[in-house]
């Protein structure tokens, strides 16, 4: 299986925040943003694996900035690391200033997807080769996140989590 680059999987979705998608403070519902991020991440995972993909987990979500009614919101998703059958997808959410057009990062998230065949069985995915400095940072951090998740779930002995241990030694 040939390696791929994070840029091969990128999905950029831009949309407008409409009244039916907002809470009583006239900001985008968190659940609506989660759905947008899930769609963008699934497209990125599908582009990378060229398989059916399913959301395995939402590992991290940071709602750092409210997204007001009428905002132009852009969700950018791309693969940050692959494992045997799973893919970590890093998602950045941007909003445009209405007057200047300058984009500001509003939120981010990390989702994990698994590639499956037509019967729902996991299948292997191509490895990823990060290119930019940010891609390399996210790639390295993904292994630490995976090890932490496995340790917390009782699926990995903490002494075997070499990347996590390296942070503290």
Residue pairs with C-beta under 8 A, 6 or more apart in sequence:
1 124
1 125
1 126
1 127
2 126
3 126
3 127
3 128
3 129
4 48
4 79
4 126
4 127
4 128
4 129
5 128
5 129
5 130
5 131
6 78
6 79
6 80
6 128
6 130
6 131
6 132
6 135
7 78
7 131
8 47
8 48
9 44
9 45
9 47
9 48
9 77
9 78
9 79
9 89
10 44
10 47
10 76
10 77
10 78
11 40
11 41
11 43
11 44
11 47
11 75
11 76
11 77
11 78
12 40
12 74
12 75
12 76
13 36
13 39
13 40
13 43
13 74
13 75
14 72
14 73
14 74
14 75
15 36
15 72
15 73
16 70
16 71
16 72
16 73
17 28
17 67
17 68
17 69
17 70
17 71
17 73
18 69
19 69
21 28
21 29
21 32
22 28
22 29
22 69
23 29
25 66
26 68
26 69
27 66
27 67
27 68
27 69
28 66
28 67
28 68
28 69
28 71
28 73
30 63
33 63
33 67
33 73
33 93
33 107
34 58
34 61
34 109
36 73
36 75
37 61
37 75
37 77
37 91
37 93
37 109
37 111
38 55
38 58
38 111
40 75
40 76
40 77
40 91
41 55
41 77
41 89
41 91
41 109
41 111
41 113
42 53
42 55
42 113
43 77
44 77
44 78
44 79
44 89
45 53
45 79
45 87
45 89
45 113
45 115
46 52
46 53
48 79
48 82
48 87
48 125
48 126
48 128
49 87
49 115
49 123
49 125
49 126
51 115
51 116
51 117
51 123
51 125
52 115
52 116
52 117
52 118
53 87
53 113
53 114
53 115
53 116
54 113
54 114
54 116
54 120
55 111
55 112
55 113
56 86
56 112
56 113
56 114
57 111
57 112
57 149
58 109
58 110
58 111
59 88
59 110
59 111
59 112
59 145
59 149
60 108
60 109
60 110
60 145
61 107
61 108
61 109
62 107
62 108
62 109
63 107
64 105
64 106
64 107
64 108
65 95
65 104
65 105
65 106
65 107
66 106
67 73
67 93
67 95
67 106
67 107
70 98
71 95
71 96
71 98
72 95
72 96
73 93
73 94
73 95
73 106
74 93
74 94
74 95
74 96
74 103
75 91
75 92
75 93
75 94
76 91
76 92
76 93
76 94
77 89
77 90
77 91
77 92
77 111
78 89
78 90
79 87
79 88
79 89
79 90
79 128
80 88
80 89
80 90
80 110
80 128
80 130
80 135
80 138
80 139
80 141
80 142
81 87
81 88
81 128
81 138
81 139
81 142
81 143
81 146
82 88
82 125
82 126
82 127
82 128
83 146
84 122
84 124
84 125
85 114
85 115
85 122
85 123
85 124
85 125
86 112
86 113
86 114
86 115
86 122
86 125
87 112
87 113
87 114
87 115
87 125
87 128
88 110
88 111
88 112
88 142
88 145
88 146
89 110
89 111
89 112
89 113
90 108
90 109
90 110
90 138
91 108
91 109
91 110
91 111
92 105
92 107
92 108
93 105
93 106
93 107
93 108
93 109
94 103
94 104
94 105
94 106
95 103
95 104
95 106
96 102
96 103
96 104
97 103
97 104
110 145
114 122
115 122
115 123
115 124
115 125
116 122
116 123
117 123
128 139
130 136
130 138
130 139
140 163
143 163
144 163
144 164
144 167
147 156
147 161
147 162
147 163
147 164
148 161
148 164
150 156
150 161
151 157
151 158
151 161
151 164
158 164
158 165
159 165
